[in-house]
């Protein structure tokens, strides 16, 4: 889900001049203490002042050094002597601002320190020195001096923000690299500076500047140690003038962003002639998405989205006159479209897939195993129980599950509110989530974080919950532990390490299905207004919001986004960003560059889980290793032999040639498309009911929740039917 709209740790606007809440517990003190060292114990004061070397003039050609205490740095000290310096400076800084009772006094003190910070020379006020995520423009430069300590210079076009920079420079200028890197964003939480009535979580200034300081420190250390730097990930840079790919993978993605006009014309003609609607997932091949995006301008019955609204869009298309629906996605998506059209009374409308072979999904496959049914058997013995099943599962799985345990479907957008509402609505409930193991672990971690919030903050997320209720539900929340998405499996330790090294100051986006390390990284970025965790739609909305904010500021800027989901998203992102830039270009001369970074591997195959599709073939990799290979793009493009694909190979089975082939053969009077048609399930469940009818029930329960924000009476009765009196809470 997009926690921006549902959690108290939600990001504020990306303002680096955000001010903080005021604690009125300290005595007022008008005396500036920032550069006083009264917090140092008396027995350390002599050695402390002896250890300071004030640099009054910079080396030739270097950046200016301020002849104030900014230029004083600890040198030639042992670790035991220097380890307390930045923490003591920070403690002094915190005590100073907390000693000021009135908000206006704090602002004045901040402005005073801003006046002490010398301006950067024009040569340092470059885009490469900009701190991202700030409303005001902030520049930061760093050098390592001859003693191996880090020297910082900063500036801003906002006096308030310049004051923030002055405070951080005063704490870390002249510190050793390890001291700079040891400081955590949480250490800055006690700094309350500014006006009352502003959320205490809005600490973007301190956090984003600190993260940039640490990134530059790592780079300087690596340079000194002559370490080979990480190769940058491939990326696309979007401007009002066009698109610039960086790296071969990005070039492959960019190739189809300007689609072939003749192919667009051919597709539009056949769609109009035969009244065909198209629903496609965000993860389509870039060629297909490029053509579809261009065709949308001439044929409105084309919709590209996440899986949640594909079936809804199909219903709307049929109501508008479409006679056929083509589905560009994996098989569970076409099954859902078929079932929902039947439920809506449009059983005569044909639904067609894009391949005559099975289009699998690693998550759907994981849920279609005896192991998953055993997991649900355990759930059926722990009453009352509710099965929350991810939408990325087959209709057959939903049907079998619902007969074992009352089941509701969820998406990455609504899984958290669904679970919270279920726990609030049914006393002593056990919830069994599946099949995505990473999402299950992330949900549990999220709830663990909520136990550290106040009751008021939790109530903003869900009004019927508090710290006690969140703590009590944790032991009753279970998740399946053997199901992963081969796309989001990519974002593990190695990718996170590289992001931390090279992109820690960028905007981080992550799908809710990513491994825990990437989830935690994105959540940390989110807390300082620099990240989003959620669905594909949430990611797209976040990028659009940040680009619009940059346009509203009306200053040149470079925004860098790490795309923590399937790379097929880039087509929709490029279309949305270019639309925003084009609309602004006519009224402003501001230059905004938007860079989309793909964390991909150059390796060419992927391992699969123990629940992998039976349709896979195997190849030999090395002497003794046999790897199943997923179908789709040639050689598994964008996949890694260490596991995971940045580009879903199953989705890439939906080709433009297949779409045109299906469309040209409609209506299928000669039965040429029998293998492409999404058929209704004719088989029955173990209880003798229609798979189609029973499999639709979890989806309909989700639709009720989406509309009413509560579980339906029918579902609650099913949960309590064999355990209690069936009364609603």
C-alpha positions as CSV (number, residue, x, y, z in Angstrom):
1,X,0.0,0.0,0.0
2,X,1.1,3.6,-0.2
3,X,1.8,4.4,3.4
4,X,1.9,8.1,2.4
5,X,-1.8,8.2,2.9
6,X,-2.2,5.8,5.8
7,X,0.7,6.0,8.2
8,X,1.9,8.5,10.7
9,X,5.4,8.0,9.4
10,X,4.2,9.4,6.1
11,X,6.4,11.7,4.1
12,X,5.8,15.3,4.3
13,X,6.3,17.5,1.2
14,X,9.9,17.2,0.3
15,X,10.8,20.5,1.9
16,X,14.3,21.0,3.3
17,X,13.0,24.2,5.0
18,X,10.4,22.2,6.9
19,X,10.3,23.3,10.6
20,X,9.8,21.1,13.6
21,X,7.5,20.8,16.6
22,X,8.4,22.7,19.7
23,X,8.8,21.1,23.2
24,X,8.1,23.7,25.9
25,X,9.9,22.0,28.7
26,X,13.2,23.9,28.8
27,X,14.2,27.2,30.3
28,X,14.9,30.0,27.9
29,X,18.6,30.9,27.4
30,X,19.5,33.7,25.0
31,X,23.2,32.8,24.9
32,X,24.5,31.1,21.7
33,X,26.0,27.8,22.7
34,X,26.6,26.2,19.3
35,X,30.3,26.7,19.4
36,X,30.7,26.4,23.2
37,X,31.9,23.1,24.6
38,X,30.3,23.2,28.0
39,X,29.0,19.6,27.4
40,X,32.5,18.2,27.6
41,X,33.5,16.7,31.0
42,X,36.0,18.9,32.9
43,X,38.6,16.1,32.9
44,X,38.5,16.1,29.1
45,X,38.5,19.8,28.4
46,X,42.3,20.4,28.4
47,X,43.0,17.5,26.1
48,X,40.1,18.6,24.0
49,X,41.3,22.1,23.3
50,X,44.9,20.8,22.8
51,X,43.6,18.4,20.2
52,X,42.0,21.1,18.1
53,X,43.8,22.6,15.2
54,X,42.2,25.7,13.8
55,X,42.8,26.1,10.1
56,X,42.7,29.8,9.3
57,X,43.5,29.7,5.6
58,X,42.8,26.9,3.0
59,X,45.4,25.3,0.8
60,X,45.8,27.0,-2.6
61,X,43.0,26.2,-4.9
62,X,40.8,24.6,-2.3
63,X,37.4,25.6,-1.0
64,X,37.2,28.6,1.4
65,X,37.7,27.8,5.1
66,X,35.6,29.8,7.5
67,X,37.8,31.5,10.2
68,X,35.2,30.6,12.8
69,X,34.9,27.3,14.7
70,X,33.7,25.7,11.5
71,X,37.4,25.5,10.5
72,X,38.5,23.7,13.7
73,X,39.0,20.0,13.2
74,X,40.3,17.2,15.4
75,X,43.6,16.0,14.1
76,X,46.3,13.4,15.1
77,X,44.0,11.9,17.8
78,X,43.6,8.3,18.7
79,X,40.1,6.7,18.3
80,X,39.5,6.8,22.0
81,X,40.3,10.5,22.1
82,X,38.1,11.5,19.1
83,X,35.2,9.2,19.4
84,X,33.2,11.5,21.6
85,X,33.6,14.7,19.5
86,X,30.7,14.7,17.1
87,X,28.3,13.2,19.7
88,X,29.3,15.8,22.2
89,X,28.9,18.6,19.6
90,X,25.5,17.2,18.7
91,X,24.5,17.0,22.4
92,X,25.6,20.6,22.8
93,X,23.5,21.6,19.8
94,X,20.5,19.8,21.1
95,X,20.8,21.3,24.5
96,X,21.2,24.8,23.1
97,X,18.0,24.7,21.0
98,X,16.0,23.0,23.7
99,X,17.0,25.7,26.1
100,X,15.2,28.3,24.0
101,X,11.5,28.5,25.1
102,X,10.1,30.6,22.4
103,X,9.9,29.4,18.8
104,X,10.9,32.8,17.5
105,X,14.1,32.6,19.6
106,X,14.9,29.3,17.9
107,X,14.4,30.7,14.5
108,X,16.5,33.7,15.3
109,X,19.3,31.5,16.6
110,X,19.1,29.4,13.4
111,X,19.4,32.6,11.3
112,X,22.3,33.7,13.4
113,X,24.2,30.5,12.5
114,X,23.2,30.9,8.9
115,X,25.0,34.2,8.9
116,X,28.2,32.5,10.0
117,X,28.2,30.0,7.1
118,X,30.3,31.4,4.2
119,X,28.8,31.2,0.7
120,X,30.1,28.6,-1.7
121,X,32.0,29.7,-4.7
122,X,30.1,29.5,-8.0
123,X,32.3,26.5,-9.0
124,X,30.8,24.4,-6.2
125,X,27.2,25.5,-6.8
126,X,26.7,22.7,-9.4
127,X,23.9,20.2,-10.0
128,X,26.2,17.4,-8.8
129,X,26.5,19.1,-5.4
130,X,22.8,19.6,-5.0
131,X,21.0,17.8,-2.1
132,X,17.9,16.1,-3.4
133,X,14.6,16.2,-1.7
134,X,14.6,19.9,-0.8
135,X,12.3,22.7,-1.5
136,X,15.1,25.2,-1.1
137,X,18.2,24.7,-3.2
138,X,21.0,23.2,-1.1
139,X,24.6,22.6,-2.2
140,X,27.1,20.4,-0.3
141,X,30.8,19.9,-1.0
142,X,33.3,17.7,0.8
143,X,37.0,17.1,0.8
144,X,39.4,14.9,2.7
145,X,42.2,16.8,4.3
146,X,45.8,15.6,4.7
147,X,45.0,14.0,8.1
148,X,42.2,11.9,6.6
149,X,39.4,13.9,8.1
150,X,36.4,15.1,6.2
151,X,35.8,18.9,5.6
152,X,32.4,20.1,4.6
153,X,31.0,23.2,3.0
154,X,27.4,23.9,2.4
155,X,25.1,26.7,1.2
156,X,21.4,27.3,0.4
157,X,19.3,30.0,-1.1
158,X,17.1,29.8,2.0
159,X,18.3,31.4,5.2
160,X,16.5,28.8,7.4
161,X,17.9,25.9,5.4
162,X,21.3,27.6,5.5
163,X,21.0,27.6,9.3
164,X,20.3,23.8,9.3
165,X,23.4,23.3,7.2
166,X,25.5,25.4,9.5
167,X,24.5,23.2,12.4
168,X,25.3,20.0,10.7
169,X,28.6,21.4,9.4
170,X,29.5,22.5,12.9
171,X,29.0,18.9,14.2
172,X,30.7,17.0,11.4
173,X,33.3,19.3,9.8
174,X,36.8,17.9,10.6
175,X,35.5,14.5,11.9
176,X,37.0,11.2,10.8
177,X,35.1,9.2,8.2
178,X,34.0,6.6,10.7
179,X,32.5,9.4,12.9
180,X,30.6,10.9,10.0
181,X,29.2,7.4,9.0
182,X,28.3,6.5,12.6
183,X,25.8,9.3,13.0
184,X,22.3,8.1,12.4
185,X,19.3,10.1,11.2
186,X,17.6,9.0,14.5
187,X,20.2,10.8,16.4
188,X,18.8,14.1,15.0
189,X,15.3,13.4,16.3
190,X,15.8,15.5,19.5
191,X,16.5,18.6,17.4
192,X,13.4,20.8,17.6
193,X,13.8,23.9,15.7
194,X,11.1,26.2,14.3
195,X,7.5,27.0,14.7
196,X,4.7,25.1,16.6
197,X,2.0,23.1,14.8
198,X,4.3,21.3,12.4
199,X,4.7,17.5,12.5
200,X,7.7,16.3,14.5
201,X,8.4,13.8,11.7
202,X,9.2,16.5,9.3
203,X,13.0,16.4,9.8
204,X,13.8,16.3,6.1
205,X,16.5,19.0,6.3
206,X,18.7,17.3,8.9
207,X,18.2,13.9,7.4
208,X,18.7,14.6,3.7
209,X,21.8,16.8,4.3
210,X,23.3,14.2,6.6
211,X,22.6,11.4,4.1
212,X,24.4,13.5,1.4
213,X,27.3,14.1,3.8
214,X,27.7,10.4,4.4
215,X,27.5,9.5,0.7
216,X,30.3,11.9,-0.1
217,X,32.3,10.6,2.8
218,X,32.1,7.0,1.5
219,X,33.2,8.2,-2.0
220,X,36.2,10.0,-0.5
221,X,37.3,7.0,1.5
222,X,36.9,4.7,-1.5
223,X,39.0,7.2,-3.5
224,X,41.7,7.3,-0.9
225,X,41.8,3.5,-0.6
226,X,41.8,3.3,-4.4
227,X,38.9,0.9,-4.4
228,X,37.2,0.2,-7.7
229,X,33.9,2.2,-7.5
230,X,30.6,0.5,-8.2
231,X,29.4,0.7,-11.7
232,X,26.3,2.9,-11.9
233,X,23.0,1.2,-12.6
234,X,21.6,1.9,-16.1
235,X,19.1,4.8,-16.2
236,X,16.9,7.0,-18.3
237,X,17.1,10.8,-18.1
238,X,13.8,12.4,-19.1
239,X,13.8,16.1,-20.0
240,X,11.4,18.4,-21.9
241,X,13.6,17.9,-25.0
242,X,13.7,14.1,-25.0
243,X,15.1,11.0,-23.4
244,X,18.8,10.1,-22.8
245,X,19.5,6.4,-21.9
246,X,22.6,5.5,-19.9
247,X,23.7,1.9,-20.3
248,X,22.7,-0.8,-22.7
249,X,19.8,-2.0,-20.6
250,X,18.4,1.5,-20.5
251,X,18.9,1.8,-24.3
252,X,16.8,-1.3,-24.8
253,X,14.1,0.2,-22.6
254,X,14.2,3.5,-24.5
255,X,14.1,2.0,-28.0
256,X,10.3,1.8,-28.1
257,X,9.4,4.9,-26.2
258,X,8.9,6.6,-29.6
259,X,6.7,3.9,-31.2
260,X,6.5,3.0,-34.8
261,X,3.6,5.1,-36.2
262,X,2.6,2.5,-38.8
263,X,2.2,-0.1,-36.1
264,X,0.2,2.3,-34.0
265,X,-2.1,3.0,-37.0
266,X,-2.5,-0.7,-37.7
267,X,-3.5,-1.5,-34.1
268,X,-5.9,1.4,-33.8
269,X,-7.6,0.5,-37.1
270,X,-8.3,-3.1,-36.1
271,X,-9.4,-2.2,-32.5
272,X,-11.9,0.4,-33.9
273,X,-13.1,-1.9,-36.7
274,X,-13.8,-4.9,-34.4
275,X,-14.7,-3.0,-31.2
276,X,-11.9,-4.6,-29.1
277,X,-10.9,-3.4,-25.7
278,X,-7.4,-3.8,-24.3
279,X,-6.5,-4.1,-20.6
280,X,-2.7,-4.4,-19.9
281,X,-0.5,-4.5,-16.8
282,X,2.2,-2.0,-16.1
283,X,4.8,-4.7,-16.6
284,X,4.4,-5.1,-20.3
285,X,7.3,-5.2,-22.8
286,X,8.4,-1.6,-23.6
287,X,7.5,-2.1,-27.3
288,X,4.0,-3.1,-26.4
289,X,3.5,-0.3,-23.9
290,X,4.9,2.3,-26.3
291,X,2.4,1.2,-29.0
292,X,-0.5,1.0,-26.5
293,X,0.3,4.4,-25.0
294,X,0.3,6.1,-28.4
295,X,-2.8,4.2,-29.5
296,X,-4.7,5.4,-26.4
297,X,-4.9,8.9,-28.0
298,X,-7.1,7.5,-30.8
299,X,-8.9,4.6,-29.1
300,X,-10.1,5.2,-25.6
301,X,-10.7,1.6,-24.7
302,X,-7.1,0.8,-23.9
303,X,-6.1,0.8,-20.2
304,X,-2.7,0.2,-18.6
305,X,-2.7,-0.3,-14.9
306,X,-1.9,-2.6,-12.0
307,X,-3.9,-5.8,-11.6
308,X,-6.5,-4.3,-9.2
309,X,-8.5,-2.3,-11.8
310,X,-7.9,-4.4,-14.9
311,X,-11.2,-6.3,-14.5
312,X,-13.1,-3.1,-13.6
313,X,-11.8,-1.4,-16.8
314,X,-12.9,-4.4,-18.9
315,X,-16.5,-4.1,-17.5
316,X,-16.5,-0.4,-18.4
317,X,-15.3,-1.1,-21.9
318,X,-18.0,-3.6,-22.5
319,X,-20.6,-1.2,-21.2
320,X,-19.3,1.3,-23.7
321,X,-19.8,-1.1,-26.6
322,X,-16.7,-3.3,-26.8
323,X,-17.4,-6.8,-28.1
324,X,-14.1,-8.5,-27.1
325,X,-11.5,-7.9,-24.4
326,X,-7.8,-8.7,-24.9
327,X,-5.8,-9.1,-21.7
328,X,-2.1,-8.4,-21.7
329,X,-0.9,-10.0,-18.5
330,X,-0.4,-13.4,-16.9
331,X,-3.1,-16.0,-16.7
332,X,-4.6,-15.1,-13.3
333,X,-5.3,-11.7,-14.7
334,X,-7.3,-13.0,-17.6
335,X,-9.1,-15.4,-15.3
336,X,-10.1,-12.5,-13.1
337,X,-11.4,-10.5,-16.1
338,X,-13.4,-13.5,-17.3
339,X,-14.9,-14.1,-13.9
340,X,-15.8,-10.5,-13.2
341,X,-17.4,-10.1,-16.7
342,X,-19.5,-13.2,-16.0
343,X,-20.5,-11.8,-12.6
344,X,-21.5,-8.5,-14.3
345,X,-23.7,-10.3,-16.8
346,X,-21.4,-10.1,-19.8
347,X,-20.8,-13.8,-20.4
348,X,-21.1,-13.4,-24.1
349,X,-18.1,-11.2,-24.4
350,X,-14.9,-13.1,-25.4
351,X,-11.8,-12.7,-23.3
352,X,-8.4,-13.5,-25.0
353,X,-4.9,-14.1,-23.7
354,X,-1.8,-13.3,-25.8
355,X,-0.2,-16.8,-26.0
356,X,-1.3,-20.3,-26.8
357,X,0.9,-21.5,-24.0
358,X,0.5,-21.0,-20.3
359,X,1.5,-17.6,-19.0
360,X,2.6,-18.3,-15.5
361,X,3.5,-16.3,-12.4
362,X,5.9,-17.4,-9.7
363,X,3.5,-16.3,-6.9
364,X,0.5,-17.9,-8.5
365,X,2.5,-21.1,-8.9
366,X,3.6,-21.0,-5.2
367,X,0.0,-21.0,-4.1
368,X,-0.9,-23.9,-6.4
369,X,1.1,-26.4,-4.5
370,X,0.3,-29.0,-1.8
371,X,2.6,-27.1,0.5
372,X,0.3,-24.0,0.4
373,X,-2.8,-26.2,0.9
374,X,-1.1,-27.7,4.0
375,X,-0.6,-24.1,5.2
376,X,-4.3,-23.5,4.9
377,X,-5.2,-26.8,6.6
378,X,-3.3,-25.4,9.6
379,X,-5.3,-22.2,9.4
380,X,-8.6,-24.2,9.3
381,X,-7.7,-25.7,12.7
382,X,-7.1,-22.3,14.3
383,X,-10.5,-20.7,14.7
384,X,-11.6,-18.1,14.0
385,X,-9.4,-17.6,10.9
386,X,-9.4,-15.5,7.8
387,X,-7.2,-16.1,4.8
388,X,-6.0,-12.9,3.1
389,X,-4.8,-14.0,-0.3
390,X,-2.8,-11.9,-2.7
391,X,-4.6,-11.1,-6.0
392,X,-1.6,-12.7,-7.8
393,X,-3.1,-16.2,-7.6
394,X,-5.3,-18.3,-9.9
395,X,-9.1,-18.4,-9.6
396,X,-8.7,-22.1,-8.8
397,X,-6.5,-21.3,-5.8
398,X,-9.0,-18.7,-4.6
399,X,-11.8,-21.3,-4.8
400,X,-10.0,-24.1,-3.1
401,X,-8.7,-21.7,-0.4
402,X,-12.2,-20.3,0.3
403,X,-13.6,-23.8,1.0
404,X,-10.8,-24.5,3.5
405,X,-10.7,-21.1,5.2
406,X,-12.9,-18.0,4.6
407,X,-10.9,-15.9,2.2
408,X,-10.6,-12.3,1.0
409,X,-8.5,-11.1,-1.9
410,X,-6.0,-8.2,-1.4
411,X,-3.6,-6.2,-3.4
412,X,-0.4,-4.4,-2.4
413,X,-2.5,-1.2,-2.2
414,X,-5.1,-2.5,0.3
415,X,-3.5,-5.4,2.2
416,X,-2.6,-3.3,5.3
417,X,-6.0,-1.7,5.8
418,X,-7.7,-5.0,5.1
419,X,-5.8,-6.8,7.8
420,X,-6.2,-4.0,10.3
421,X,-10.0,-3.8,9.7
422,X,-10.3,-7.6,10.0
423,X,-8.5,-7.6,13.4
424,X,-10.7,-4.7,14.5
425,X,-13.9,-6.3,13.4
426,X,-13.5,-9.9,14.6
427,X,-12.2,-10.6,18.1
428,X,-9.4,-13.0,18.6
429,X,-9.0,-13.5,14.9
430,X,-6.1,-15.3,13.3
431,X,-5.0,-14.0,9.9
432,X,-3.2,-16.2,7.4
433,X,-1.6,-14.2,4.6
434,X,-0.1,-15.7,1.4
435,X,1.6,-16.5,-0.8
436,X,4.1,-13.7,-1.1
437,X,6.7,-14.3,1.7
438,X,8.5,-11.0,1.3
439,X,5.2,-9.0,1.6
440,X,4.2,-11.1,4.6
441,X,7.4,-10.4,6.4
442,X,7.2,-6.7,5.4
443,X,3.6,-6.5,6.8
444,X,4.8,-8.0,10.1
445,X,7.8,-5.6,10.2
446,X,5.5,-2.7,9.6
447,X,3.2,-3.6,12.5
448,X,6.3,-4.0,14.7
449,X,7.2,-0.4,13.8
450,X,3.7,0.7,14.7
451,X,4.2,-0.6,18.2
452,X,6.7,2.2,18.7
453,X,4.2,4.9,17.7
454,X,1.8,6.8,20.0
455,X,-1.9,5.8,20.2
456,X,-2.7,9.1,18.4
457,X,-0.4,8.2,15.5
458,X,-1.8,4.7,15.2
459,X,-5.4,6.1,15.3
460,X,-4.6,8.1,12.2
461,X,-3.9,4.8,10.4
462,X,-6.9,3.0,11.8
463,X,-9.2,4.6,14.4
464,X,-10.0,1.3,16.2
465,X,-6.4,0.4,16.9
466,X,-3.8,1.5,19.5
467,X,-0.4,0.2,20.7
468,X,-2.0,-2.5,22.8
469,X,-4.1,-3.8,20.0
470,X,-1.2,-3.8,17.5
471,X,0.9,-5.7,20.0
472,X,-1.9,-8.3,20.6
473,X,-2.5,-9.0,16.9
474,X,1.2,-9.7,16.0
475,X,1.2,-13.3,17.4
476,X,-2.0,-14.0,15.4
477,X,-0.7,-12.8,12.1
478,X,0.8,-15.6,10.0
479,X,2.3,-15.6,6.5
480,X,3.4,-18.2,4.1
481,X,7.2,-18.6,3.8
482,X,7.8,-20.2,0.5
483,X,6.5,-17.8,-2.2
484,X,8.4,-15.0,-4.0
485,X,8.0,-12.9,-7.1
486,X,11.0,-13.5,-9.4
487,X,11.0,-9.8,-10.2
488,X,11.1,-8.4,-6.7
489,X,13.4,-11.2,-5.5
490,X,16.1,-9.2,-7.3
491,X,16.2,-6.5,-4.7
492,X,18.2,-8.3,-2.1
493,X,21.5,-7.7,-0.3
494,X,23.7,-6.9,-3.2
495,X,21.3,-4.4,-4.8
496,X,20.7,-2.7,-1.4
497,X,24.5,-2.4,-0.8
498,X,24.9,-0.7,-4.1
499,X,22.0,1.6,-3.6
500,X,23.4,2.5,-0.2
501,X,26.8,3.3,-1.7
502,X,25.7,5.2,-4.8
503,X,22.0,6.2,-4.5
504,X,21.3,6.7,-0.8
505,X,20.4,10.4,-1.4
506,X,18.1,9.6,-4.3
507,X,14.3,9.0,-4.1
508,X,13.7,5.3,-3.4
509,X,10.7,3.5,-4.7
510,X,9.9,-0.1,-3.7
511,X,7.0,-2.4,-4.4
512,X,5.6,-4.1,-1.3
513,X,6.8,-7.4,-2.6
514,X,10.6,-6.6,-2.2
515,X,12.8,-8.4,0.3
516,X,13.1,-7.0,3.8
517,X,16.4,-5.2,3.2
518,X,15.0,-3.1,0.4
519,X,11.8,-2.6,2.3
520,X,13.6,-1.2,5.3
521,X,15.8,1.0,3.1
522,X,12.8,2.5,1.3
523,X,10.9,2.9,4.6
524,X,13.8,4.9,6.0
525,X,13.8,7.1,2.9
526,X,10.1,7.5,3.2
527,X,10.4,8.8,6.7
528,X,12.5,11.7,5.4
529,X,10.2,12.4,2.5
530,X,12.4,10.6,0.0
531,X,10.7,7.3,-0.6
532,X,7.5,5.3,-1.2
533,X,6.6,1.7,-0.5
534,X,3.4,0.4,-2.2
535,X,1.8,-0.8,-5.4
536,X,2.9,0.1,-8.9
537,X,0.2,2.8,-9.0
538,X,1.5,4.2,-5.7
539,X,5.0,4.4,-7.2
540,X,3.8,6.2,-10.3
541,X,1.8,8.6,-8.2
542,X,4.8,9.3,-6.0
543,X,7.1,10.1,-8.9
544,X,4.4,12.4,-10.5
545,X,4.0,14.2,-7.2
546,X,7.7,14.9,-6.7
547,X,8.1,16.1,-10.3
548,X,5.1,18.4,-9.9
549,X,6.6,19.8,-6.7
550,X,9.9,20.5,-8.6
551,X,8.0,22.3,-11.3
552,X,6.0,24.3,-8.8
553,X,9.3,25.5,-7.2
554,X,10.3,27.0,-10.6
555,X,14.0,26.4,-10.2
556,X,16.3,24.1,-12.3
557,X,16.5,20.7,-10.6
558,X,17.6,17.1,-11.2
559,X,15.5,14.4,-9.6
560,X,16.8,10.8,-9.4
561,X,14.4,7.9,-8.7
562,X,15.6,4.3,-8.0
563,X,12.9,2.1,-9.5
564,X,12.4,-0.8,-7.0
565,X,9.9,-2.8,-9.1
566,X,9.6,-4.3,-12.6
567,X,11.3,-2.2,-15.3
568,X,8.3,-2.3,-17.5
569,X,6.9,0.5,-15.3
570,X,9.2,2.9,-17.1
571,X,6.9,3.4,-20.1
572,X,4.1,4.7,-17.9
573,X,6.5,6.8,-15.9
574,X,8.0,8.3,-19.0
575,X,4.6,9.2,-20.4
576,X,3.5,10.8,-17.1
577,X,6.7,12.7,-16.6
578,X,6.8,14.0,-20.1
579,X,3.2,15.1,-19.9
580,X,4.1,17.1,-16.8
581,X,7.2,18.6,-18.3
582,X,5.4,19.5,-21.6
583,X,2.6,21.2,-19.8
584,X,5.1,23.3,-17.8
585,X,7.4,24.0,-20.8
586,X,5.0,26.4,-22.4
587,X,4.9,28.6,-19.4
588,X,8.3,28.3,-17.8
589,X,12.0,28.1,-18.8
590,X,12.8,26.0,-15.8
591,X,14.9,22.9,-16.7
592,X,13.9,19.7,-14.8
593,X,15.8,16.5,-15.4
594,X,14.2,13.3,-14.1
595,X,16.4,10.2,-13.9
596,X,14.9,6.7,-13.6
597,X,17.5,4.2,-12.3
598,X,17.1,0.5,-13.0
599,X,18.8,-1.8,-10.4
600,X,19.4,-4.6,-12.9
601,X,21.8,-7.5,-13.3
602,X,23.8,-8.1,-16.5
603,X,23.5,-11.9,-16.0
604,X,21.1,-13.7,-18.2
605,X,19.1,-16.4,-16.3
606,X,17.2,-16.8,-13.1
607,X,16.8,-19.5,-10.5
608,X,13.3,-20.3,-9.5
609,X,11.8,-21.3,-6.1
610,X,10.7,-24.8,-5.1
611,X,7.2,-23.8,-6.1
612,X,8.2,-22.9,-9.7
613,X,6.1,-23.4,-12.8
614,X,6.2,-26.9,-14.2
615,X,6.5,-25.5,-17.7
616,X,10.1,-24.4,-17.2
617,X,13.0,-25.9,-19.1
618,X,16.5,-26.4,-17.6
619,X,20.0,-25.5,-18.8
620,X,23.4,-26.2,-17.4
621,X,25.4,-23.3,-15.8
622,X,28.9,-24.4,-14.7
623,X,29.9,-27.9,-13.9
624,X,27.2,-29.1,-11.6
625,X,24.5,-26.4,-11.5
626,X,21.2,-26.9,-13.3
627,X,19.0,-23.8,-13.5
628,X,15.4,-23.8,-14.6
629,X,14.9,-20.9,-17.1
630,X,11.8,-18.9,-17.3
631,X,10.2,-18.2,-20.7
632,X,9.9,-14.8,-22.3
633,X,12.5,-12.4,-23.5
634,X,15.6,-13.8,-25.2
635,X,18.0,-15.4,-22.8
636,X,16.0,-14.1,-19.8
637,X,17.1,-10.5,-20.4
638,X,17.4,-8.5,-17.1
639,X,17.5,-11.7,-14.9
640,X,20.3,-12.8,-12.6
641,X,21.8,-16.3,-12.1
642,X,21.7,-15.3,-8.4
643,X,17.9,-15.0,-8.5
644,X,15.5,-12.4,-9.6
645,X,14.6,-10.5,-12.8
646,X,14.2,-6.7,-13.2
647,X,12.0,-7.5,-16.2
648,X,9.3,-10.2,-15.7
649,X,9.8,-12.8,-18.4
650,X,6.3,-14.1,-18.1
651,X,4.8,-10.7,-18.8
652,X,7.1,-10.5,-21.9
653,X,5.2,-13.4,-23.4
654,X,2.6,-10.7,-24.3
655,X,4.1,-9.5,-27.6
656,X,2.8,-6.9,-30.1
657,X,2.7,-9.6,-32.8
658,X,0.4,-11.7,-30.6
659,X,-1.9,-8.8,-29.9
660,X,-2.2,-8.1,-33.6
661,X,-2.7,-11.7,-34.5
662,X,-5.5,-12.1,-32.0
663,X,-7.2,-8.9,-33.1
664,X,-7.1,-9.8,-36.8
665,X,-8.7,-13.2,-36.2
666,X,-11.6,-11.8,-34.2
667,X,-14.4,-12.8,-34.4
668,X,-13.0,-16.3,-34.1
669,X,-15.4,-18.0,-36.6
670,X,-12.9,-20.7,-37.6
671,X,-11.9,-21.5,-34.0
672,X,-8.3,-20.4,-34.7
673,X,-8.0,-18.8,-31.3
674,X,-9.2,-21.6,-29.1
675,X,-5.9,-21.8,-27.3
676,X,-5.9,-18.1,-26.7
677,X,-9.4,-17.7,-25.3
678,X,-9.8,-17.5,-21.5
679,X,-12.3,-20.3,-20.8
680,X,-14.6,-20.6,-17.9
681,X,-13.7,-23.2,-15.3
682,X,-16.0,-26.1,-15.8
683,X,-14.5,-28.2,-13.0
684,X,-15.8,-28.2,-9.5
685,X,-14.3,-27.7,-6.0
686,X,-14.0,-30.6,-3.6
687,X,-17.4,-29.7,-2.2
688,X,-19.0,-30.0,-5.7
689,X,-19.4,-26.2,-6.4
690,X,-18.3,-24.3,-9.5
691,X,-14.7,-23.1,-9.3
692,X,-15.7,-19.9,-11.1
693,X,-18.5,-19.1,-8.6
694,X,-16.5,-19.9,-5.5
695,X,-13.3,-18.3,-6.8
696,X,-15.1,-15.1,-7.4
697,X,-16.2,-14.8,-3.8
698,X,-12.9,-13.6,-2.3
699,X,-12.7,-11.0,-5.1
700,X,-16.2,-9.8,-4.3
701,X,-15.4,-9.6,-0.6
702,X,-12.4,-7.4,-1.5
703,X,-14.7,-5.2,-3.6
704,X,-17.1,-4.8,-0.7
705,X,-14.2,-3.8,1.5
706,X,-12.9,-1.3,-1.1
707,X,-16.4,0.3,-1.2
708,X,-17.4,0.2,2.5
709,X,-14.0,0.0,4.3
710,X,-15.2,-2.9,6.3
711,X,-15.6,-6.7,5.9
712,X,-19.0,-7.8,4.6
713,X,-21.5,-9.3,7.0
714,X,-21.4,-12.5,4.9
715,X,-17.6,-12.8,5.3
716,X,-17.7,-12.2,9.0
717,X,-20.4,-14.8,9.4
718,X,-18.3,-17.3,7.5
719,X,-15.4,-16.6,9.8
720,X,-17.4,-16.9,13.0
721,X,-19.9,-19.5,11.7
722,X,-18.3,-22.5,13.1
723,X,-16.7,-20.8,16.0
724,X,-19.0,-18.3,17.5
725,X,-22.5,-16.8,17.3
726,X,-21.8,-15.0,14.0
727,X,-22.4,-11.5,15.5
728,X,-20.6,-8.6,14.0
729,X,-18.4,-6.4,16.2
